[in-house]
Amino acid sequence: GRYIIDRIKSVVSSQFRLPVPPYGDPEYWNAAYMSLGPQDVYEWGDVSLSDVYHYDFCALDFDFHKSSSFPQKLRQNGSLGTALNIQPHADKDQPILILGCGNSKFGEEMIEKGWRGPIIQVDVSSRVIESMSQRCNHLVTTGQMNFVQDDACELSAFRDGMIDASLDKGLIDAVFCADENEQLTKILKAVGRVLRPGGSFVFFSFSRPEFLLPRLMANEMQDVRRRQWTNLEVHELDKILLYRMQKVGTVQNAPLNIRPNRVRKDKPKR
């Protein structure tokens, strides 16, 4: 379903927008959470930690110029710890930032599985931050988790380079659905600012790279002298796509190093 919608949008987006909820509007999310309490849970795409803790995947080859992507035939094993470059049961604190946390239990499940964190969860909705702070008060008290009401386009509450890895399970996907392209590039820029050099950004989406990445990484592709990201990978899981990239040590003349990036001559299989 998403592939067809994205294909249609790529053709008609210059003329009009398809009707979608205003996912880019903070007031939409405050209204959505107004009637929900601390014990309510919603998982974007019905994806939980158990789906990505360990997973089988096919790496995607993609070609921006031809607007196509192709799964490699070889299936591989992956894990969220490897993608984040932060494994459970680490012997030191490694701050992990979760964007657009909503009322998902993903962060709580990470703590249960042994990630030391601290896990810092951010959402633009003050209502859901209040609810999540109540639900996870025991984790906040021990310093394993924190909640911050902030706009992912700015992340104004965070200093440069203070985060070891960042994770998003639905924010980028929702903003892309709403055609908020300027917000997409701002989110990526903000994440790049708060990550330490070499830190990983992992996010999940139902949209394929030939549609999503040209919008998300428009600034990266236009200004080769100031690239923030390298080692871009896309993993096709059973339920969803996992995107992973690393912040480079310096933005000056950094190669994007899109992986995998082989251009194949055969037509993609649908």
Buried (B, 14 or more C-beta within 10 A) or exposed (E): EBBEBBEEBEEEBEEEEEEEEEBBEBEBBBEBBEEBEBEEBBBBBEBBBEBBBEBEBBBBBBBBEEBBBBBBEEEEEBEBBBBBBBBBEBEEEBBBBBBBBBBBBBBBBBBEBEBBBBBBBBBBBEBBBBBBBEBBEEBBEEEBBBBBBBBBBBBEEBEEEBBBBBBBBBBBBBBBBBBBBEBBBBBBBBBBBBBBEBBBBBBBBBBBBBBBBBBBBBBBBEEEEEBBBBBBBBBBBEBBBBBBBBBBEEBEEBEBBBBBEEEEEEEBEE
